C-alpha cells in the first residue's frame, strides 16, 4: 500500500510560528477559484422576498451583495493576515434561488500570479451572503448563512473540483 506524503501547514515556519508563504520562486500562471455560500430564510421571509423581486427597504439585495462581495475580493489581503495582495483580473457572482427558501451565491475569481485566489473567492461569497443577511435582517433574525465552501480551483500546483 503506497503512503501519501505527510502534508504540513504552509503558514508556519520551521519553529511553528506564523509566517507568510514566500511565493517568489513560483511560476506566474493563470489561476481561478470558485466558492459558494448559501443563505437560508424562514419560509414567510422567502415568500416576501420572491414577491418583491429580491428588493428590500434598503434597495436591490442582489446588486448590493455583488458590489459588497467584489469589494471584499479586492480587499481579502487586508482581512486575512497571510494572504498576498493580488491583482484581480476578474470577479463574477451568480446569485439565485437554490430552493424555495435558500439563495445560492457563487463567486469566481481570476488572477495571473504566483499564488491562487481561493481565499478571495471564499471571502467574496461569504461577504455577499453577509450583505444579503444585512439587507434582510429587518424581516427576521432567523436567517442562516452557510455552509461556505470552495467548489474548485485551477492553476498552480494542484487543480481541485470544478473551479
C-alpha positions, 0 to 999 in steps of 0.5 A: 500500500503506497503512503501519501506524503505527510502534508504540513501547514504552509503558514508556519515556519520551521519553529511553528510560528506564523509566517507568510508563504514566500511565493517568489520562486513560483511560476506566474500562471493563470489561476481561478477559484470558485466558492459558494455560500448559501443563505437560508430564510424562514419560509414567510421571509422567502415568500416576501422576498420572491414577491418583491423581486429580491428588493428590500427597504434598503434597495436591490439585495442582489446588486448590493451583495455583488458590489459588497462581495467584489469589494471584499475580493479586492480587499481579502489581503487586508482581512486575512493576515497571510494572504498576498495582495493580488491583482484581480483580473476578474470577479463574477457572482451568480446569485439565485434561488437554490430552493424555495427558501435558500439563495445560492451565491457563487463567486469566481475569481481570476488572477495571473500570479504566483499564488491562487485566489481561493481565499478571495473567492471564499471571502467574496461569497461569504461577504455577499451572503453577509450583505444579503443577511444585512439587507434582510435582517429587518424581516427576521433574525432567523436567517442562516448563512452557510455552509461556505465552501470552495467548489474548485480551483485551477492553476498552480500546483494542484487543480481541485473540483470544478473551479 
